[in-house]
Amino acid sequence: MDIKGVSRRTFLKLAGAGLITLSFTKPTFAGDTKEKNFFETKVGKERLKLIKARQSGQYKDDVISREKFNMAASHENPMIKRFYTEFAHHPLSELSESLLHTHYKARV
Amino acid sequence: MVRKVNTFKGEGPLKNGIGTYRAGELYGIIKISEANCVGCHTCSGVCPTGAIKGSFGDKHSIDVEKCIVCGQCLLNCPFGAVEQMSFVDMVYEKLKDKKTKVVAIIAPAVRVAIGEEFGAEPGTLTVGRLWAALEKAGFLIYDNNFAADQTILEEGTELLAKVAAHAGLKELPIELWGKKITLHVEEFKKYPLPQFTSCCPAWVRYVEVFYPRLIPYLSSAKSPQQMAGATAKTYGARLWNVRPENIFTVGVMPCTAKIFEASRPEFDSASKYLKKQGMKDVDTVLTTRDLAELLKKMNIDPMKMSEEVSRKPEMFKFYSGGATIFGTSGGVMEAAVRFAFHVLSGQSPQSMSPQWDFDGVRGYTKPVASATIPVPLKEEYQKVFGAKELQIKVCVVNGIGTDGAHLKPIVDEVLTGKSPYHFIEVMNCPGGCINGGGQPVHPLELTLWDQLFYAFSKII
C-alpha cells in the first residue's frame, strides 16, 4: 500500500482506529460456523441464486427428456435395454457385479 | 463473472499408502496457497469435516488426512487462495496422440454450468453444443447420464432385493422389458437397511474415514463415472471397434472428489474382466473449470455452436429424465423411486404424467428432505408382500453441512437402529453436484467494509 503523503501521525491514527475496529467487527463470512443449516448461513444465502439457476437447468432437461424422448425413468431408455440385452444380461447379474459394483475400505 | 482458479500439477499416484490414503491414490488434490490466504476463516465455515487448520487471522491449511476432497473451501474462498490439482495438460497431449481414443464422460451437472465459463447465464442448458465442442476437440462421448441410467438399474434393483430379503423373501421375480428375471435375494439379508447412495465420492470417503460402521449400508453400486469407465473399456471398445488399451477415459465432472475417486486402486475392473494388466477404468478427471480451460486452449467455444443437435437413440449418449436430475440434490432418489415405482406397480404412466414427479424428495433449500411414498403393488407382489401397497420411506441429505451438521442426526438414527428409512441419499455439496467443488467459481461478494478490513489487516 502506498503510504507516501500520509504523515507519520495520520498513519498512527489510522492504524489505531483500524485496530479498534478489528477487535470489534468481523467481516461478513468470517468464521460463519454457528448456523446448523448451510442455507441459513451468510455463505449459503449468497449461493442460493446460483444453486437455483443451475437446478432449474437440470429440471428443464428432465422435461426435455420426457416430453421429446418419452423417457422419465431409467429403464425406459432403449439404449439401456440394449446394453443389458447385448452385454450385461440383467441388473445384478454376475457380469454386472464384476463391472458395475464395488466394495469399500475403512480408512482408520 | 467467474474467477479463474489456480491449479498445479500433482506428483502422481502414491507409491505407498499413507494415513487415510492407499497406494495408487492421489494425495493433496486441494491445497491452500499461503501467499493468498488472508485468514478470513470462510473455508472453515463450509468444511464438512473440520479439516481446515488455522484460526481467524492466521494462514490456513488443509489436514489432508481428514479432507474428503469436496472442494467447498475452494468454491467459497473470497480470495481465490485455494488451488486444485489439474490434468489439463495430460488430456491435451492424449488428444494429440492419434493412436488413442479419448473418451469424455460428461456428468449431468456440467451441462448447466460450463456455459458460465464462456459468458452465459448460470443454469444455461448446454447439451448438443457441449457434445459438438467435445467432438471437435477430438473426444468420443460417453454421456455420464447414460451411466446414471445404468446406476439406477443396478442400485434400484439392489434396493428392491434388500427390501424383499428383509421382508422374508428368498426370491424376487422382476419383470423388465417384458422379460422375467428371478433374483435370489436371500443373500441380501446380510446387508442392513437403510441403503445409502454411493454416487458421491466425497461422501464415500467420509464414510470410510469417519463412519466405517456405515460401510455395510452403502450401496455396492459404483458411481456413474466408474460404471462409465468400466463399460467404455469393455462393451464400448467392442462397439467402437477399438482396442481397450488404446482407450483413454476422462471424467468431466463438477467435482474435485471425482479426481480422487478415479485414482482408487480397486477401480481396474475392465482390466480384470479382460485379463489385461494395468488399465484404470477412468484414466483421469477434468473438472468443469478444467474442461473450459482445455477448450479455450483449443479455441473452441461451445456457446458459439448449435444446441439443436438432435438427440437420438445412440449408444452412450441417450438418457432419461431420471438420469439428468442426478446433478441436483434429490435427483438420484427421484430417479430410483421412478424405477422402483415401475417395477413394483407394473405401471408405466405417460412420460409427462405428474405420477413421475416425486416433489417430496427434491432437496431445494432444505438441509434434509424426507418422504413416505405409497407405491401400489401389482397383483403378484400383493401376495408375496401381503399388502396392497408398499410405503417406501426415503430421506435426502442436501449437503453434509458444516462439520456434518445436516448429516449427523440422520446417521445417529441409523447407528442406533432407529432409522425409519429404506433409502437415504447423501450428497456432500449443498444443492448437490450443481454446486460441486469443480464448478465455475462465482466469488462471494465482499462488502466495501470487508475489503477495507482485509486491505488493512494485510499491512499491519
Chai-1 contact restraints between the chains, C-beta under 6 A:
chainA,res_idxA,chainB,res_idxB,connection_type,confidence,min_distance_angstrom,max_distance_angstrom,comment,restraint_id
A,M1,B,I459,contact,1.0,0.0,6.0,A-B,restraint_1
A,G18,B,F456,contact,1.0,0.0,6.0,A-B,restraint_2
A,P27,B,D450,contact,1.0,0.0,6.0,A-B,restraint_3
A,P27,B,F453,contact,1.0,0.0,6.0,A-B,restraint_4
A,T28,B,T447,contact,1.0,0.0,6.0,A-B,restraint_5
A,T28,B,D450,contact,1.0,0.0,6.0,A-B,restraint_6
A,F29,B,T42,contact,1.0,0.0,6.0,A-B,restraint_7
A,A30,B,C40,contact,1.0,0.0,6.0,A-B,restraint_8
A,A30,B,H41,contact,1.0,0.0,6.0,A-B,restraint_9
A,A30,B,F56,contact,1.0,0.0,6.0,A-B,restraint_10
A,G31,B,H41,contact,1.0,0.0,6.0,A-B,restraint_11
A,G31,B,F56,contact,1.0,0.0,6.0,A-B,restraint_12
A,D32,B,G45,contact,1.0,0.0,6.0,A-B,restraint_13
A,T33,B,G45,contact,1.0,0.0,6.0,A-B,restraint_14
A,T33,B,T402,contact,1.0,0.0,6.0,A-B,restraint_15
A,K36,B,A405,contact,1.0,0.0,6.0,A-B,restraint_16
A,N37,B,P367,contact,1.0,0.0,6.0,A-B,restraint_17
A,F38,B,G399,contact,1.0,0.0,6.0,A-B,restraint_18
A,F38,B,G401,contact,1.0,0.0,6.0,A-B,restraint_19
A,F38,B,P430,contact,1.0,0.0,6.0,A-B,restraint_20
A,F39,B,T365,contact,1.0,0.0,6.0,A-B,restraint_21
A,V43,B,V46,contact,1.0,0.0,6.0,A-B,restraint_22
A,V43,B,N76,contact,1.0,0.0,6.0,A-B,restraint_23
A,E46,B,L444,contact,1.0,0.0,6.0,A-B,restraint_24
A,L50,B,P122,contact,1.0,0.0,6.0,A-B,restraint_25
A,L50,B,H442,contact,1.0,0.0,6.0,A-B,restraint_26
A,I51,B,G431,contact,1.0,0.0,6.0,A-B,restraint_27
A,I51,B,N435,contact,1.0,0.0,6.0,A-B,restraint_28
A,A53,B,P122,contact,1.0,0.0,6.0,A-B,restraint_29
A,A53,B,G123,contact,1.0,0.0,6.0,A-B,restraint_30
A,R54,B,V112,contact,1.0,0.0,6.0,A-B,restraint_31
A,R54,B,A113,contact,1.0,0.0,6.0,A-B,restraint_32
A,R54,B,G123,contact,1.0,0.0,6.0,A-B,restraint_33
A,R54,B,I434,contact,1.0,0.0,6.0,A-B,restraint_34
A,Q55,B,T328,contact,1.0,0.0,6.0,A-B,restraint_35
A,S56,B,G123,contact,1.0,0.0,6.0,A-B,restraint_36
A,G57,B,V112,contact,1.0,0.0,6.0,A-B,restraint_37
A,G57,B,G123,contact,1.0,0.0,6.0,A-B,restraint_38
A,G57,B,L125,contact,1.0,0.0,6.0,A-B,restraint_39
A,Q58,B,V112,contact,1.0,0.0,6.0,A-B,restraint_40
A,Q58,B,I325,contact,1.0,0.0,6.0,A-B,restraint_41
A,Q58,B,G327,contact,1.0,0.0,6.0,A-B,restraint_42
A,Q58,B,T328,contact,1.0,0.0,6.0,A-B,restraint_43
A,K60,B,L125,contact,1.0,0.0,6.0,A-B,restraint_44
A,D61,B,L125,contact,1.0,0.0,6.0,A-B,restraint_45
A,D61,B,T324,contact,1.0,0.0,6.0,A-B,restraint_46
A,D62,B,G321,contact,1.0,0.0,6.0,A-B,restraint_47
A,D62,B,T324,contact,1.0,0.0,6.0,A-B,restraint_48
A,D62,B,I325,contact,1.0,0.0,6.0,A-B,restraint_49
A,S65,B,S320,contact,1.0,0.0,6.0,A-B,restraint_50
A,S65,B,G321,contact,1.0,0.0,6.0,A-B,restraint_51
A,R66,B,G321,contact,1.0,0.0,6.0,A-B,restraint_52
A,R66,B,S351,contact,1.0,0.0,6.0,A-B,restraint_53
A,R66,B,M352,contact,1.0,0.0,6.0,A-B,restraint_54
A,E67,B,M352,contact,1.0,0.0,6.0,A-B,restraint_55
A,N70,B,S351,contact,1.0,0.0,6.0,A-B,restraint_56
A,M71,B,S320,contact,1.0,0.0,6.0,A-B,restraint_57
A,A72,B,G321,contact,1.0,0.0,6.0,A-B,restraint_58
A,A72,B,S351,contact,1.0,0.0,6.0,A-B,restraint_59
A,A72,B,W356,contact,1.0,0.0,6.0,A-B,restraint_60
A,A73,B,G322,contact,1.0,0.0,6.0,A-B,restraint_61
A,A73,B,R338,contact,1.0,0.0,6.0,A-B,restraint_62
A,A73,B,F339,contact,1.0,0.0,6.0,A-B,restraint_63
A,A73,B,H342,contact,1.0,0.0,6.0,A-B,restraint_64
A,S74,B,D149,contact,1.0,0.0,6.0,A-B,restraint_65
A,S74,B,I152,contact,1.0,0.0,6.0,A-B,restraint_66
A,S74,B,L153,contact,1.0,0.0,6.0,A-B,restraint_67
A,S74,B,S320,contact,1.0,0.0,6.0,A-B,restraint_68
A,S74,B,G322,contact,1.0,0.0,6.0,A-B,restraint_69
A,S74,B,F339,contact,1.0,0.0,6.0,A-B,restraint_70
A,H75,B,F339,contact,1.0,0.0,6.0,A-B,restraint_71
A,E76,B,S320,contact,1.0,0.0,6.0,A-B,restraint_72
A,N77,B,D149,contact,1.0,0.0,6.0,A-B,restraint_73
A,N77,B,F318,contact,1.0,0.0,6.0,A-B,restraint_74
A,N77,B,S320,contact,1.0,0.0,6.0,A-B,restraint_75
A,P78,B,P313,contact,1.0,0.0,6.0,A-B,restraint_76
A,M79,B,P313,contact,1.0,0.0,6.0,A-B,restraint_77
A,M79,B,M315,contact,1.0,0.0,6.0,A-B,restraint_78
A,M79,B,F318,contact,1.0,0.0,6.0,A-B,restraint_79
A,I80,B,D149,contact,1.0,0.0,6.0,A-B,restraint_80
A,K81,B,W177,contact,1.0,0.0,6.0,A-B,restraint_81
A,F87,B,Y235,contact,1.0,0.0,6.0,A-B,restraint_82
A,H90,B,I181,contact,1.0,0.0,6.0,A-B,restraint_83
A,P91,B,L153,contact,1.0,0.0,6.0,A-B,restraint_84
A,P91,B,E154,contact,1.0,0.0,6.0,A-B,restraint_85
A,P91,B,T157,contact,1.0,0.0,6.0,A-B,restraint_86
A,L92,B,T157,contact,1.0,0.0,6.0,A-B,restraint_87
A,L99,B,A230,contact,1.0,0.0,6.0,A-B,restraint_88
A,L99,B,S269,contact,1.0,0.0,6.0,A-B,restraint_89
A,L99,B,Y273,contact,1.0,0.0,6.0,A-B,restraint_90
A,L100,B,E154,contact,1.0,0.0,6.0,A-B,restraint_91
A,L100,B,K222,contact,1.0,0.0,6.0,A-B,restraint_92
A,L100,B,M227,contact,1.0,0.0,6.0,A-B,restraint_93
A,H101,B,S220,contact,1.0,0.0,6.0,A-B,restraint_94
A,H101,B,A221,contact,1.0,0.0,6.0,A-B,restraint_95
A,T102,B,K222,contact,1.0,0.0,6.0,A-B,restraint_96
A,Y104,B,E208,contact,1.0,0.0,6.0,A-B,restraint_97
A,Y104,B,I215,contact,1.0,0.0,6.0,A-B,restraint_98
A,Y104,B,L218,contact,1.0,0.0,6.0,A-B,restraint_99
A,K105,B,E208,contact,1.0,0.0,6.0,A-B,restraint_100
A,A106,B,E208,contact,1.0,0.0,6.0,A-B,restraint_101
A,A106,B,P212,contact,1.0,0.0,6.0,A-B,restraint_102
A,R107,B,T20,contact,1.0,0.0,6.0,A-B,restraint_103
A,R107,B,E208,contact,1.0,0.0,6.0,A-B,restraint_104
A,R107,B,V209,contact,1.0,0.0,6.0,A-B,restraint_105
